[in-house]
Amino acid sequence: MRRLRVVSWNVGRLYTPTSNNRLDDADVPQVARTLDELDPEVVLLQELTGERQLTLLLDALPGHDGALATLCRYDRHTAVLARRALAPEFEQHLLAETGRGLVMATFSIGEARGCASSLHFDVFDKWRRRSQAEELARLVGERQAPLMVVGGDLNLDPELAARLADPIDTGTYSLLRDRFCERGREPTLLGLLRVDHLFARGARMKELWTRVSPGRRLPMGDHDPLVGDLELSRID
C-alpha cells in the first residue's frame, strides 16, 4: 500500500444545553453517503449515541468493520471504521481519570500493521484536555507501529490559544506536535475555528496532506469532515 485516506468527523449537532446534540438517527444515511463519496480507508468519528448507530452505519457501508468506544463514561462516543480488506482489529482504552473513551484500530498496510485512534477531548475544561493529551502521549509512547494516526475533535484551536496567550492549551497542542506531524490550517467548526485535527507519525509515513471537505456539514451539524491523505514509504 502506498496511499491511505483517513476521514475524521464530529457528526454531532449544534450544541445546546437542553437538546440532544449528538448524532441524530435521521442523519445516519447522510453520514454514510458522505463517507462513501469521500472513499476513505479509515474513518474516525465522534459523538455517536451508541452501538446502534454504529450498526446502522456499517449496514450502509458494506465492506467496512468498526468499533465504538464502549468503555467511555461520556454520553457521546468515538468510533473507528476501517475497510474489511485491511483486516482491522480493535481495542479499547480510557484517557486517564477523565473517563473519555478511545477506540484504536490496527490494520494492514502491506506487510505491516498501522494504527489509528479516534479522539474527543473535553470542551469545557482545558486541564482535562491536557490530561487527555498526556494519556494519549503515554499510549503512543508504548507503541512501535510503523504508522500511527490519531485524529478527532480536540476542542482546541492552536491559533486562538496563541492569540489569547493561553499557556495550557498552547502547551497541550505543543505536546501533540512534538510527537506527531500535522498539516493544514483550515477551520473545521462552522468555518470559524480549527478544533478538528489529524496527526500522523511512523517510519512508513512519507507525507501527509489534510483538507476540509466543504459542503458536507449535516443539516444541524457544526463540523465539516477533515480528510487526510497519507503517502506511505516502502520499507525494505
TORKELO-774335 format. One line per field, with one value per residue: x, y, z of N, C-alpha, C in turn; chain. Coordinates in Angstrom, 3 decimals. Layout:
N
nu <- [X / ...]
nv <- [Y / ...]
nw <- [Z / ...]
cau <- [X / ...]
cav <- [Y / ...]
caw <- [Z / ...]
cu <- [X / ...]
cv <- [Y / ...]
cw <- [Z / ...]
cadena <- [A / ...]
END
This chain:
236
nu <- [0.842 / 0.567 / -0.756 / -2.984 / -6.141 / -7.709 / -10.542 / -11.731 / -14.385 / -16.647 / -19.798 / -21.882 / -24.620 / -25.330 / -24.399 / -26.514 / -27.605 / -29.910 / -30.955 / -30.663 / -27.507 / -25.912 / -25.050 / -27.830 / -30.299 / -31.658 / -29.763 / -27.919 / -28.010 / -27.073 / -24.493 / -23.368 / -23.559 / -21.874 / -19.396 / -19.070 / -18.759 / -16.410 / -14.593 / -12.711 / -10.062 / -9.913 / -11.924 / -12.608 / -14.741 / -16.803 / -19.062 / -21.239 / -24.293 / -24.425 / -23.999 / -25.967 / -26.184 / -23.672 / -23.965 / -25.984 / -24.562 / -22.531 / -24.096 / -24.900 / -22.564 / -21.202 / -18.513 / -16.960 / -15.609 / -16.059 / -15.748 / -16.972 / -16.263 / -16.824 / -16.162 / -16.210 / -17.157 / -18.588 / -21.449 / -21.482 / -19.912 / -16.802 / -15.742 / -14.237 / -13.948 / -12.984 / -11.784 / -12.731 / -11.000 / -8.534 / -8.138 / -8.949 / -8.432 / -9.654 / -9.306 / -9.789 / -9.455 / -9.097 / -8.867 / -7.064 / -8.121 / -10.255 / -12.248 / -12.878 / -13.409 / -11.399 / -11.128 / -9.135 / -7.805 / -6.058 / -4.512 / -3.883 / -1.083 / 0.220 / 2.693 / 2.929 / 1.500 / -0.656 / -1.938 / -4.751 / -6.551 / -9.511 / -10.446 / -11.877 / -11.708 / -12.181 / -14.601 / -15.028 / -13.077 / -9.828 / -7.738 / -8.482 / -8.368 / -5.589 / -4.798 / -5.958 / -4.507 / -1.951 / -2.291 / -2.843 / -0.348 / 1.188 / 0.123 / 0.797 / 3.565 / 4.072 / 3.826 / 5.111 / 4.399 / 4.668 / 3.159 / 1.161 / -1.873 / -3.740 / -6.737 / -9.410 / -11.971 / -10.566 / -11.321 / -9.792 / -8.252 / -5.309 / -4.289 / -6.046 / -5.585 / -2.935 / -3.217 / -4.636 / -2.763 / -2.721 / -1.388 / -1.940 / -3.605 / -1.988 / 0.329 / -0.691 / -1.293 / 1.310 / 2.480 / 1.329 / 2.158 / 4.886 / 5.134 / 3.874 / 3.164 / 1.444 / -0.651 / -2.142 / -4.398 / -6.995 / -10.228 / -12.510 / -14.823 / -17.820 / -16.676 / -15.054 / -13.292 / -10.391 / -10.716 / -10.749 / -8.513 / -5.898 / -3.311 / -0.151 / 2.407 / 5.481 / 7.571 / 6.662 / 5.325 / 5.442 / 4.479 / 1.927 / -1.202 / -3.809 / -7.246 / -10.207 / -13.433 / -15.659 / -19.160 / -20.312 / -21.415 / -23.671 / -27.326 / -28.030 / -25.545 / -22.274 / -19.665 / -17.258 / -16.222 / -12.903 / -10.304 / -7.647 / -4.812 / -2.402 / 0.832 / 2.657 / 5.761 / 8.043 / 9.359 / 12.257]
nv <- [-1.194 / 2.189 / 4.553 / 6.108 / 6.978 / 8.941 / 9.882 / 12.215 / 13.092 / 14.958 / 14.180 / 15.206 / 17.363 / 20.953 / 22.490 / 22.685 / 23.323 / 21.929 / 20.162 / 17.168 / 16.834 / 15.100 / 12.680 / 12.413 / 9.941 / 10.301 / 11.475 / 9.570 / 8.155 / 10.216 / 10.657 / 8.161 / 8.242 / 10.414 / 9.485 / 7.330 / 8.712 / 10.191 / 8.154 / 6.862 / 4.835 / 4.526 / 5.632 / 8.105 / 8.828 / 11.023 / 11.605 / 9.749 / 8.170 / 5.568 / 1.954 / 1.123 / 3.112 / 2.856 / 0.283 / 0.799 / 2.472 / 0.726 / -1.161 / 0.344 / 0.726 / -1.506 / -3.819 / -2.642 / -2.688 / -1.970 / -0.246 / 0.880 / 3.193 / 1.709 / 1.644 / 4.208 / 6.793 / 8.978 / 10.671 / 10.580 / 9.049 / 7.950 / 6.436 / 4.017 / 3.177 / 0.850 / -0.404 / -3.692 / -5.215 / -4.500 / -5.986 / -5.185 / -4.784 / -4.187 / -2.228 / -1.109 / 1.847 / 3.985 / 7.467 / 8.304 / 9.549 / 10.986 / 9.640 / 9.602 / 7.744 / 5.822 / 4.401 / 2.167 / 1.188 / -1.376 / -2.138 / -3.495 / -2.422 / -3.086 / -5.403 / -4.716 / -3.393 / -0.764 / 1.863 / 3.472 / 6.028 / 7.382 / 10.488 / 12.527 / 15.328 / 17.119 / 19.743 / 21.909 / 22.182 / 23.046 / 21.882 / 19.233 / 18.592 / 18.748 / 16.612 / 14.483 / 14.597 / 14.023 / 11.387 / 10.180 / 10.595 / 8.916 / 6.390 / 6.347 / 6.378 / 3.800 / 2.296 / 0.769 / 1.029 / 1.141 / 3.052 / 5.502 / 7.010 / 9.629 / 11.255 / 13.685 / 15.526 / 17.891 / 20.062 / 22.374 / 25.122 / 25.923 / 28.375 / 30.285 / 29.826 / 30.675 / 33.413 / 34.246 / 33.935 / 31.622 / 29.484 / 26.827 / 25.453 / 26.024 / 24.675 / 22.063 / 21.556 / 21.767 / 19.570 / 17.476 / 18.105 / 17.769 / 15.074 / 14.181 / 14.635 / 17.294 / 18.703 / 21.501 / 24.229 / 25.000 / 26.172 / 24.108 / 24.087 / 25.373 / 27.026 / 28.729 / 28.030 / 25.990 / 23.113 / 20.425 / 17.792 / 16.048 / 13.876 / 12.324 / 9.785 / 7.864 / 5.279 / 4.517 / 6.717 / 9.005 / 11.459 / 13.828 / 15.127 / 17.367 / 18.370 / 20.335 / 19.169 / 20.811 / 21.813 / 19.540 / 19.437 / 18.327 / 18.695 / 20.025 / 20.116 / 21.092 / 20.705 / 20.280 / 17.561 / 16.304 / 15.579 / 13.405 / 12.614 / 10.227 / 9.628 / 6.750 / 5.324 / 2.876 / 0.055 / -1.630]
nw <- [0.000 / -0.905 / -0.480 / 1.847 / 2.925 / 5.376 / 7.188 / 9.479 / 11.612 / 13.422 / 14.066 / 15.452 / 16.522 / 16.532 / 19.560 / 22.347 / 25.693 / 26.392 / 24.482 / 22.428 / 21.173 / 19.904 / 17.314 / 15.249 / 14.610 / 12.198 / 10.607 / 9.976 / 7.413 / 5.662 / 6.673 / 6.019 / 3.193 / 2.616 / 3.567 / 1.852 / -0.573 / -0.057 / 0.263 / 2.133 / 3.607 / 6.335 / 9.028 / 11.408 / 13.892 / 15.877 / 18.593 / 18.486 / 19.548 / 20.491 / 20.197 / 18.429 / 16.427 / 15.242 / 14.159 / 12.268 / 10.510 / 9.603 / 8.327 / 6.182 / 4.881 / 3.355 / 3.503 / 5.378 / 8.688 / 12.201 / 15.395 / 18.540 / 21.184 / 23.825 / 26.507 / 27.318 / 29.558 / 28.975 / 27.494 / 24.781 / 22.008 / 20.618 / 17.504 / 15.309 / 11.949 / 9.433 / 6.322 / 5.505 / 4.016 / 4.933 / 7.154 / 9.879 / 13.432 / 16.721 / 19.710 / 23.112 / 25.139 / 28.029 / 28.608 / 30.988 / 34.202 / 33.327 / 32.019 / 29.340 / 26.422 / 24.188 / 21.074 / 19.311 / 16.239 / 14.579 / 11.462 / 8.183 / 6.330 / 3.653 / 4.328 / 6.937 / 10.036 / 10.583 / 12.734 / 14.166 / 15.882 / 17.313 / 18.641 / 21.251 / 22.902 / 26.027 / 26.131 / 27.838 / 29.855 / 30.155 / 31.549 / 31.734 / 29.030 / 28.725 / 30.391 / 28.992 / 26.586 / 27.578 / 28.461 / 26.025 / 24.792 / 26.379 / 25.701 / 22.992 / 23.223 / 24.034 / 21.802 / 18.817 / 16.203 / 12.628 / 11.368 / 12.719 / 13.342 / 14.699 / 15.476 / 15.564 / 17.334 / 19.124 / 20.524 / 20.572 / 19.341 / 17.979 / 16.983 / 18.052 / 20.773 / 20.909 / 20.268 / 22.475 / 24.353 / 25.927 / 28.101 / 28.798 / 26.849 / 24.635 / 25.375 / 25.467 / 22.769 / 21.729 / 22.962 / 21.524 / 18.895 / 19.164 / 19.017 / 16.761 / 13.241 / 11.650 / 9.142 / 7.415 / 7.943 / 7.950 / 9.099 / 10.950 / 12.417 / 11.883 / 10.009 / 11.443 / 13.609 / 14.180 / 15.326 / 14.920 / 14.258 / 12.504 / 13.035 / 12.373 / 12.445 / 12.182 / 10.696 / 8.203 / 7.211 / 4.716 / 3.679 / 4.557 / 3.797 / 4.524 / 4.383 / 4.570 / 3.831 / 1.979 / 2.161 / 3.213 / 5.690 / 8.205 / 8.406 / 10.879 / 11.851 / 13.112 / 12.376 / 9.793 / 7.653 / 8.005 / 5.920 / 5.429 / 3.549 / 3.232 / 2.117 / 1.777 / 2.604 / 1.296 / 3.043 / 3.096]
cau <- [0.000 / 1.348 / -1.583 / -4.026 / -7.006 / -8.375 / -11.507 / -12.161 / -15.613 / -17.589 / -21.096 / -22.915 / -25.366 / -25.012 / -24.553 / -27.357 / -27.625 / -31.169 / -31.399 / -29.678 / -26.597 / -25.108 / -25.546 / -29.244 / -30.533 / -32.097 / -28.604 / -27.019 / -27.855 / -26.218 / -23.120 / -22.911 / -23.367 / -20.686 / -18.210 / -18.940 / -18.238 / -15.032 / -13.871 / -11.527 / -9.769 / -10.123 / -12.823 / -12.598 / -15.986 / -17.075 / -20.412 / -22.296 / -25.031 / -24.197 / -23.668 / -26.997 / -25.824 / -22.548 / -24.514 / -26.663 / -23.531 / -21.874 / -25.055 / -24.950 / -21.223 / -20.703 / -17.078 / -16.281 / -15.801 / -15.910 / -15.931 / -17.340 / -15.565 / -17.858 / -15.725 / -16.322 / -18.159 / -19.246 / -22.709 / -21.276 / -18.834 / -15.991 / -15.748 / -13.335 / -14.323 / -11.890 / -12.152 / -12.518 / -9.844 / -7.327 / -8.123 / -8.826 / -8.701 / -9.998 / -9.083 / -10.369 / -8.657 / -9.634 / -7.892 / -6.817 / -9.267 / -11.339 / -13.306 / -13.111 / -13.031 / -10.630 / -11.078 / -7.953 / -7.824 / -4.853 / -4.929 / -2.769 / -0.523 / 1.175 / 3.049 / 2.998 / 0.231 / -0.797 / -2.771 / -5.497 / -7.396 / -10.455 / -10.344 / -12.788 / -11.253 / -13.165 / -14.882 / -15.158 / -12.016 / -8.533 / -6.874 / -8.868 / -7.764 / -4.171 / -4.709 / -6.273 / -3.358 / -0.838 / -2.559 / -2.625 / 1.094 / 1.680 / -0.262 / 1.614 / 4.932 / 4.172 / 3.633 / 6.191 / 3.779 / 5.304 / 2.283 / 0.164 / -2.714 / -4.713 / -7.491 / -10.728 / -12.336 / -9.788 / -11.846 / -8.613 / -7.758 / -3.985 / -4.105 / -6.775 / -4.856 / -1.746 / -3.637 / -5.069 / -1.614 / -3.189 / -0.275 / -2.386 / -3.951 / -0.799 / 1.191 / -1.323 / -1.068 / 2.738 / 2.741 / 0.963 / 3.015 / 6.213 / 5.101 / 3.203 / 3.123 / 0.121 / -0.691 / -3.429 / -4.759 / -8.367 / -11.191 / -13.383 / -16.048 / -18.619 / -15.796 / -14.522 / -12.218 / -9.763 / -10.721 / -10.578 / -7.116 / -5.366 / -1.876 / 0.412 / 3.826 / 5.936 / 8.557 / 6.014 / 4.713 / 6.304 / 3.893 / 0.532 / -1.953 / -5.153 / -8.119 / -11.605 / -14.311 / -16.755 / -20.492 / -20.674 / -21.930 / -25.019 / -28.304 / -27.864 / -24.191 / -21.395 / -18.310 / -17.007 / -15.286 / -11.493 / -9.781 / -6.199 / -4.224 / -1.036 / 1.701 / 3.425 / 7.035 / 8.367 / 10.407 / 12.896]
cav <- [0.000 / 3.423 / 5.685 / 5.817 / 8.123 / 8.920 / 10.965 / 12.462 / 13.895 / 15.061 / 14.143 / 15.706 / 18.564 / 22.178 / 22.287 / 23.461 / 22.604 / 21.245 / 19.231 / 16.177 / 17.391 / 14.015 / 12.263 / 12.054 / 8.776 / 10.743 / 11.918 / 8.446 / 7.905 / 11.235 / 10.350 / 7.028 / 8.688 / 11.269 / 8.637 / 6.568 / 9.621 / 10.559 / 6.917 / 6.653 / 3.501 / 4.568 / 6.711 / 8.431 / 9.548 / 11.467 / 11.978 / 8.771 / 7.915 / 4.211 / 0.906 / 1.018 / 3.987 / 2.233 / -0.814 / 1.387 / 2.935 / -0.424 / -1.755 / 1.193 / 0.754 / -2.878 / -3.874 / -1.981 / -3.102 / -0.825 / -0.426 / 2.052 / 3.276 / 1.311 / 1.904 / 5.647 / 7.165 / 10.181 / 10.298 / 10.521 / 8.084 / 7.901 / 5.158 / 3.866 / 2.251 / 0.560 / -1.365 / -5.079 / -5.737 / -4.183 / -6.889 / -4.369 / -5.278 / -3.027 / -2.309 / -0.006 / 2.473 / 5.168 / 8.543 / 8.639 / 9.605 / 11.780 / 8.745 / 9.636 / 6.501 / 5.861 / 3.140 / 2.119 / 0.129 / -1.728 / -2.553 / -3.848 / -1.517 / -4.008 / -6.483 / -4.166 / -3.018 / 0.598 / 2.063 / 4.732 / 6.253 / 8.493 / 11.246 / 13.632 / 15.935 / 17.889 / 21.047 / 22.982 / 22.228 / 22.948 / 20.965 / 17.885 / 18.397 / 18.449 / 15.254 / 13.554 / 14.593 / 13.331 / 9.951 / 9.767 / 10.535 / 7.706 / 5.256 / 6.398 / 6.020 / 2.357 / 1.647 / 0.832 / 0.833 / 1.907 / 4.181 / 5.769 / 8.169 / 9.985 / 12.406 / 13.899 / 16.847 / 18.167 / 21.280 / 23.213 / 25.829 / 26.402 / 29.783 / 31.060 / 29.700 / 31.531 / 34.812 / 34.518 / 33.652 / 30.602 / 28.538 / 25.448 / 24.889 / 26.095 / 23.574 / 20.805 / 21.363 / 21.524 / 18.191 / 16.610 / 18.399 / 17.218 / 13.633 / 13.878 / 15.609 / 17.753 / 19.662 / 22.155 / 25.270 / 25.433 / 25.987 / 22.941 / 24.325 / 26.469 / 27.917 / 29.736 / 27.542 / 24.714 / 22.271 / 19.034 / 17.626 / 14.744 / 13.775 / 11.032 / 9.578 / 6.498 / 5.060 / 4.368 / 7.967 / 9.844 / 12.798 / 13.943 / 16.302 / 17.411 / 19.400 / 20.299 / 18.883 / 21.775 / 21.453 / 18.208 / 19.545 / 17.801 / 19.793 / 20.770 / 19.864 / 22.257 / 20.341 / 19.745 / 16.438 / 16.577 / 14.486 / 13.300 / 11.665 / 9.897 / 8.885 / 5.822 / 4.920 / 1.451 / -0.365 / -2.827]
caw <- [0.000 / -0.984 / -0.078 / 2.824 / 3.208 / 6.674 / 7.411 / 10.851 / 11.524 / 14.526 / 13.395 / 16.349 / 16.156 / 17.254 / 20.998 / 23.259 / 26.964 / 26.686 / 23.444 / 22.007 / 20.166 / 19.340 / 16.005 / 15.194 / 13.749 / 10.875 / 9.838 / 9.688 / 5.971 / 5.037 / 7.075 / 5.218 / 1.803 / 2.559 / 3.694 / 0.607 / -1.590 / 0.265 / -0.038 / 2.973 / 4.128 / 7.784 / 9.433 / 12.830 / 14.158 / 17.239 / 19.033 / 18.277 / 20.782 / 20.979 / 19.224 / 17.389 / 15.305 / 14.539 / 13.363 / 11.109 / 9.575 / 8.990 / 7.392 / 4.984 / 4.290 / 3.280 / 3.277 / 6.489 / 10.068 / 13.079 / 16.834 / 19.327 / 22.469 / 24.766 / 27.873 / 27.581 / 30.546 / 28.467 / 26.862 / 23.327 / 21.860 / 19.406 / 16.793 / 14.174 / 10.890 / 8.504 / 5.279 / 5.914 / 3.283 / 5.705 / 8.309 / 11.103 / 14.777 / 17.532 / 21.142 / 23.863 / 26.187 / 28.681 / 28.739 / 32.386 / 35.097 / 32.750 / 31.582 / 27.897 / 25.775 / 22.944 / 20.354 / 18.461 / 15.232 / 13.829 / 10.125 / 7.309 / 5.322 / 3.073 / 5.239 / 8.290 / 10.644 / 11.037 / 13.916 / 14.123 / 17.052 / 17.252 / 19.882 / 21.536 / 24.151 / 26.776 / 25.544 / 28.823 / 30.855 / 29.489 / 32.294 / 31.307 / 27.697 / 28.921 / 30.922 / 27.901 / 25.671 / 28.237 / 28.435 / 24.635 / 24.571 / 27.040 / 24.871 / 21.777 / 23.567 / 24.215 / 20.509 / 17.842 / 14.897 / 11.558 / 11.043 / 13.746 / 13.045 / 15.724 / 14.996 / 16.124 / 17.837 / 20.330 / 21.159 / 20.792 / 18.170 / 18.407 / 16.660 / 19.050 / 22.042 / 20.834 / 20.344 / 23.847 / 25.224 / 26.863 / 28.206 / 28.969 / 25.546 / 23.769 / 25.761 / 25.076 / 21.339 / 21.536 / 23.369 / 20.403 / 17.743 / 19.414 / 18.787 / 15.503 / 12.149 / 11.236 / 8.044 / 7.226 / 8.901 / 7.674 / 10.186 / 10.813 / 13.181 / 11.331 / 9.262 / 12.359 / 14.466 / 13.788 / 16.523 / 14.490 / 13.865 / 12.102 / 13.250 / 11.969 / 12.686 / 11.945 / 9.643 / 6.899 / 6.766 / 3.887 / 3.624 / 4.975 / 3.354 / 5.085 / 3.837 / 4.960 / 2.701 / 2.141 / 1.718 / 3.716 / 7.049 / 8.392 / 8.460 / 12.120 / 12.307 / 13.182 / 11.967 / 8.461 / 7.664 / 7.775 / 5.098 / 5.411 / 2.606 / 3.615 / 1.217 / 2.588 / 2.027 / 1.357 / 3.972 / 2.548]
cu <- [0.881 / 0.569 / -2.639 / -4.829 / -7.732 / -9.324 / -11.831 / -13.352 / -16.387 / -18.979 / -22.235 / -23.586 / -24.882 / -25.326 / -25.576 / -27.446 / -28.837 / -31.597 / -30.288 / -28.795 / -25.582 / -25.639 / -27.015 / -29.423 / -30.910 / -30.926 / -27.667 / -26.905 / -26.967 / -24.761 / -22.569 / -22.657 / -22.092 / -19.420 / -17.995 / -18.341 / -16.775 / -14.082 / -12.603 / -11.310 / -10.088 / -10.970 / -12.761 / -13.802 / -16.082 / -18.562 / -21.504 / -22.988 / -24.741 / -24.004 / -24.722 / -26.644 / -24.627 / -23.042 / -25.211 / -25.650 / -22.871 / -22.802 / -25.102 / -23.610 / -20.658 / -19.214 / -16.281 / -16.567 / -15.598 / -16.112 / -16.196 / -16.572 / -16.552 / -17.451 / -15.929 / -17.439 / -18.861 / -20.503 / -22.651 / -19.951 / -18.065 / -16.096 / -14.694 / -13.929 / -13.113 / -12.366 / -11.793 / -11.308 / -8.530 / -7.213 / -8.021 / -9.121 / -8.821 / -9.717 / -9.566 / -9.386 / -9.477 / -8.527 / -7.861 / -8.124 / -10.430 / -12.481 / -13.623 / -12.586 / -12.290 / -10.686 / -9.937 / -8.092 / -6.411 / -5.309 / -3.694 / -2.388 / 0.605 / 1.430 / 3.129 / 1.592 / 0.286 / -1.786 / -3.464 / -6.430 / -8.271 / -10.544 / -11.481 / -12.405 / -12.359 / -13.352 / -14.784 / -13.928 / -10.655 / -7.576 / -7.218 / -8.341 / -6.285 / -3.987 / -4.971 / -5.122 / -2.170 / -1.043 / -2.412 / -1.137 / 1.699 / 1.353 / 0.589 / 3.038 / 5.142 / 4.093 / 4.870 / 5.654 / 4.482 / 4.449 / 1.263 / -0.550 / -3.647 / -5.446 / -8.836 / -10.935 / -11.605 / -10.300 / -10.716 / -8.180 / -6.404 / -3.743 / -4.831 / -6.059 / -3.622 / -2.115 / -4.046 / -3.932 / -1.997 / -2.115 / -0.723 / -2.699 / -2.776 / 0.151 / 0.630 / -1.099 / 0.409 / 3.108 / 2.435 / 1.865 / 4.439 / 6.291 / 4.559 / 3.433 / 1.667 / 0.279 / -2.078 / -3.749 / -6.199 / -9.261 / -12.124 / -14.714 / -16.742 / -17.778 / -15.082 / -13.278 / -11.673 / -9.645 / -10.578 / -9.188 / -6.847 / -3.852 / -1.398 / 1.900 / 4.181 / 6.847 / 7.926 / 5.409 / 5.726 / 5.793 / 2.432 / -0.038 / -3.332 / -5.928 / -9.505 / -12.436 / -15.552 / -18.094 / -20.979 / -21.324 / -23.359 / -26.013 / -28.222 / -26.460 / -23.349 / -19.956 / -18.294 / -16.093 / -13.859 / -10.892 / -8.260 / -5.746 / -2.763 / -0.347 / 2.628 / 4.702 / 7.189 / 9.423 / 10.994 / 13.262]
cv <- [1.249 / 4.658 / 5.223 / 7.093 / 7.905 / 10.112 / 11.025 / 13.409 / 13.817 / 15.215 / 14.579 / 16.962 / 19.769 / 22.022 / 23.246 / 22.661 / 21.710 / 20.226 / 18.241 / 16.799 / 16.361 / 13.693 / 11.863 / 10.879 / 9.187 / 11.158 / 10.771 / 8.170 / 8.939 / 11.028 / 9.225 / 7.442 / 9.524 / 10.438 / 7.802 / 7.442 / 9.991 / 9.380 / 6.736 / 5.172 / 3.408 / 5.792 / 6.864 / 9.318 / 9.930 / 11.799 / 11.053 / 8.519 / 6.532 / 3.234 / 0.764 / 1.897 / 3.436 / 1.097 / -0.285 / 1.861 / 1.767 / -1.142 / -0.977 / 1.258 / -0.657 / -2.888 / -3.175 / -2.717 / -1.886 / -1.185 / 0.919 / 2.014 / 2.995 / 1.524 / 3.360 / 5.924 / 8.481 / 9.760 / 10.322 / 9.805 / 8.286 / 6.515 / 5.200 / 2.839 / 2.045 / -0.475 / -2.784 / -5.686 / -5.474 / -5.023 / -6.115 / -5.171 / -4.061 / -3.290 / -1.031 / 0.519 / 3.597 / 6.196 / 9.012 / 8.731 / 10.390 / 10.918 / 8.805 / 8.343 / 6.737 / 4.476 / 3.216 / 0.943 / -0.116 / -2.341 / -2.766 / -2.694 / -2.305 / -5.152 / -6.008 / -3.842 / -1.563 / 0.672 / 3.416 / 4.827 / 7.479 / 9.149 / 12.258 / 14.182 / 16.789 / 19.285 / 22.184 / 23.194 / 22.005 / 22.004 / 19.521 / 17.594 / 18.046 / 17.015 / 14.220 / 13.474 / 13.852 / 11.821 / 9.404 / 9.632 / 9.290 / 6.471 / 5.185 / 5.953 / 4.535 / 1.597 / 1.798 / 0.641 / 1.673 / 3.047 / 4.312 / 7.070 / 8.394 / 11.220 / 12.505 / 15.340 / 17.066 / 19.389 / 22.252 / 23.800 / 26.435 / 27.868 / 30.671 / 31.009 / 30.595 / 33.006 / 35.201 / 34.331 / 32.665 / 29.527 / 27.084 / 24.821 / 24.958 / 24.952 / 22.219 / 20.530 / 21.080 / 20.096 / 17.229 / 16.848 / 17.893 / 15.733 / 13.253 / 14.992 / 16.002 / 18.748 / 20.311 / 23.133 / 25.747 / 25.253 / 24.821 / 23.119 / 25.565 / 27.478 / 28.941 / 29.269 / 26.211 / 23.844 / 20.790 / 18.883 / 16.193 / 14.790 / 12.402 / 10.990 / 8.149 / 6.382 / 4.930 / 5.663 / 8.799 / 11.278 / 12.718 / 15.234 / 16.248 / 18.555 / 19.235 / 20.043 / 19.764 / 21.220 / 20.112 / 18.262 / 19.006 / 18.950 / 20.643 / 20.588 / 21.124 / 21.959 / 19.876 / 18.526 / 16.915 / 15.355 / 14.528 / 12.251 / 11.469 / 9.161 / 8.043 / 5.427 / 3.406 / 1.215 / -1.671 / -3.793]
cw <- [0.000 / -0.554 / 0.918 / 3.041 / 4.532 / 6.737 / 8.895 / 10.814 / 12.838 / 13.912 / 14.315 / 15.823 / 16.955 / 18.737 / 21.593 / 24.556 / 27.167 / 25.644 / 23.111 / 20.935 / 19.703 / 17.940 / 16.124 / 14.236 / 12.330 / 9.993 / 9.452 / 8.187 / 5.275 / 5.424 / 6.208 / 3.774 / 1.672 / 2.659 / 2.435 / -0.496 / -1.329 / 0.132 / 0.816 / 3.280 / 5.617 / 8.112 / 10.945 / 13.117 / 15.626 / 17.389 / 18.503 / 19.610 / 21.343 / 19.836 / 18.130 / 16.193 / 14.544 / 13.652 / 12.112 / 10.065 / 8.860 / 8.015 / 6.081 / 4.263 / 4.241 / 2.915 / 4.350 / 7.793 / 10.958 / 14.524 / 17.483 / 20.643 / 23.598 / 26.219 / 28.291 / 28.579 / 30.186 / 27.724 / 25.347 / 23.085 / 20.556 / 18.786 / 15.698 / 13.228 / 9.993 / 7.493 / 5.731 / 5.216 / 4.009 / 6.973 / 9.633 / 12.367 / 15.691 / 19.002 / 21.807 / 24.900 / 26.817 / 28.813 / 30.193 / 33.154 / 34.513 / 32.236 / 30.111 / 27.265 / 24.478 / 22.329 / 19.350 / 17.501 / 14.724 / 12.514 / 9.259 / 6.405 / 4.644 / 4.038 / 6.686 / 8.783 / 11.083 / 12.177 / 13.804 / 15.310 / 16.836 / 18.622 / 20.009 / 22.897 / 24.758 / 26.178 / 26.557 / 29.701 / 30.197 / 30.218 / 31.969 / 29.907 / 27.834 / 29.429 / 29.834 / 26.896 / 26.283 / 28.243 / 27.019 / 24.343 / 25.217 / 26.210 / 23.603 / 22.066 / 23.753 / 22.901 / 19.636 / 16.424 / 13.839 / 11.022 / 12.156 / 13.403 / 14.231 / 15.230 / 15.672 / 16.544 / 19.159 / 21.086 / 21.492 / 19.455 / 18.532 / 18.098 / 17.670 / 20.398 / 22.054 / 20.945 / 21.756 / 24.849 / 26.326 / 26.997 / 28.314 / 27.616 / 24.572 / 24.087 / 25.380 / 23.596 / 21.054 / 21.910 / 22.224 / 19.193 / 17.942 / 19.064 / 17.426 / 14.489 / 11.905 / 10.102 / 8.008 / 8.334 / 8.708 / 8.898 / 9.901 / 11.520 / 12.641 / 10.555 / 10.118 / 13.113 / 13.952 / 15.035 / 16.197 / 13.891 / 13.428 / 12.235 / 12.793 / 12.293 / 12.287 / 10.743 / 8.265 / 6.381 / 5.993 / 3.844 / 4.038 / 4.425 / 4.013 / 4.450 / 4.447 / 3.714 / 2.810 / 1.664 / 2.225 / 5.098 / 7.114 / 8.598 / 9.721 / 12.682 / 12.331 / 12.776 / 10.513 / 8.569 / 7.349 / 7.092 / 5.117 / 4.416 / 2.976 / 2.473 / 2.068 / 1.863 / 2.120 / 2.413 / 3.449 / 3.659]
cadena <- [A / A / A / A / A / A / A / A / A / A / A / A / A / A / A / A / A / A / A / A / A / A / A / A / A / A / A / A / A / A / A / A / A / A / A / A / A / A / A / A / A / A / A / A / A / A / A / A / A / A / A / A / A / A / A / A / A / A / A / A / A / A / A / A / A / A / A / A / A / A / A / A / A / A / A / A / A / A / A / A / A / A / A / A / A / A / A / A / A / A / A / A / A / A / A / A / A / A / A / A / A / A / A / A / A / A / A / A / A / A / A / A / A / A / A / A / A / A / A / A / A / A / A / A / A / A / A / A / A / A / A / A / A / A / A / A / A / A / A / A / A / A / A / A / A / A / A / A / A / A / A / A / A / A / A / A / A / A / A / A / A / A / A / A / A / A / A / A / A / A / A / A / A / A / A / A / A / A / A / A / A / A / A / A / A / A / A / A / A / A / A / A / A / A / A / A / A / A / A / A / A / A / A / A / A / A / A / A / A / A / A / A / A / A / A / A / A / A / A / A / A / A / A / A / A / A / A / A / A / A / A / A / A / A / A / A]
END
